[in-house]
Amino acid sequence: MIIQVCVGSSCHLKGSPEIVELLQKAVEEYHLEDEVTLAGSFCIGKCNRVGVTIQVDDDIHVGITKENFKEFLQENILNKLERK
């Protein structure tokens, strides 16, 4: 699974450094080092007023914040990895 976090100027201002940190901690906590590749990306082209844009494989998710990160993690990363 490839997870790309937008680190462009808009997402940077909306918290992408914090989201990257949360993702790094989640990869360690759930021992996903062999299953997940984290990468930064400049604008993914789906800017939103709130939150960060993240691409998980071919799926683009917008509006990711510290407040909704756990839900995003469970629904879009952990659940998908369990189905493999």
LUMDREN-987683 format. One record per residue (C-alpha): chain; x, y, z; residue number from 1. Coordinates in pm, whole numbers, plus 50000, padded with zeros to 5 digits. Example, Ala and Ser with C-alpha at 12.3 -4.5 7.8 and 13.67 -1.06 7.14 Angstrom:
REM residues 2
['A' [51230 49550 50780] 1];
['A' [51367 49894 50714] 2];
***
This chain:
REM residues 84
['A' [50000 50000 50000] 1];
['A' [50134 50341 49904] 2];
['A' [50020 50640 50110] 3];
['A' [50103 50982 49971] 4];
['A' [50045 51289 50185] 5];
['A' [50020 51623 50011] 6];
['A' [50294 51852 50142] 7];
['A' [50220 52138 49904] 8];
['A' [50185 52485 50050] 9];
['A' [49808 52470 50105] 10];
['A' [49812 52132 50281] 11];
['A' [50126 52229 50471] 12];
['A' [49938 52524 50620] 13];
['A' [49642 52296 50700] 14];
['A' [49854 52052 50900] 15];
['A' [50030 51803 50674] 16];
['A' [50339 51789 50900] 17];
['A' [50118 51674 51188] 18];
['A' [49936 51421 50968] 19];
['A' [50269 51279 50848] 20];
['A' [50375 51240 51210] 21];
['A' [50048 51064 51298] 22];
['A' [50092 50828 51003] 23];
['A' [50450 50748 51102] 24];
['A' [50338 50667 51456] 25];
['A' [50050 50451 51326] 26];
['A' [50285 50253 51100] 27];
['A' [50506 50179 51401] 28];
['A' [50216 50109 51640] 29];
['A' [50043 49863 51405] 30];
['A' [50372 49715 51272] 31];
['A' [50293 49807 50913] 32];
['A' [50651 49873 50804] 33];
['A' [50645 49586 50551] 34];
['A' [50297 49669 50418] 35];
['A' [50295 50048 50385] 36];
['A' [50512 50297 50201] 37];
['A' [50474 50656 50318] 38];
['A' [50558 50931 50073] 39];
['A' [50518 51304 50040] 40];
['A' [50360 51452 49730] 41];
['A' [50313 51801 49603] 42];
['A' [49962 51904 49509] 43];
['A' [49740 51605 49434] 44];
['A' [49486 51843 49279] 45];
['A' [49196 51793 49519] 46];
['A' [49246 52085 49758] 47];
['A' [48983 52131 50024] 48];
['A' [48903 52419 50258] 49];
['A' [48977 52207 50563] 50];
['A' [49243 51946 50619] 51];
['A' [49500 51761 50418] 52];
['A' [49468 51555 50099] 53];
['A' [49599 51198 50114] 54];
['A' [49619 50940 49837] 55];
['A' [49600 50574 49942] 56];
['A' [49695 50367 49640] 57];
['A' [49448 50503 49379] 58];
['A' [49195 50653 49622] 59];
['A' [49212 51023 49709] 60];
['A' [49084 51145 50046] 61];
['A' [49038 51511 50133] 62];
['A' [48986 51700 50456] 63];
['A' [49202 51482 50681] 64];
['A' [49266 51653 51015] 65];
['A' [49404 51551 51353] 66];
['A' [49043 51526 51471] 67];
['A' [48928 51277 51206] 68];
['A' [49262 51098 51158] 69];
['A' [49174 50788 51363] 70];
['A' [48857 50731 51162] 71];
['A' [49049 50781 50835] 72];
['A' [49319 50539 50952] 73];
['A' [49071 50268 51045] 74];
['A' [48847 50296 50738] 75];
['A' [49101 50359 50466] 76];
['A' [49419 50187 50579] 77];
['A' [49368 49926 50852] 78];
['A' [49044 49786 50710] 79];
['A' [49193 49760 50360] 80];
['A' [49502 49583 50489] 81];
['A' [49286 49332 50681] 82];
['A' [49101 49243 50359] 83];
['A' [49420 49145 50177] 84];
***
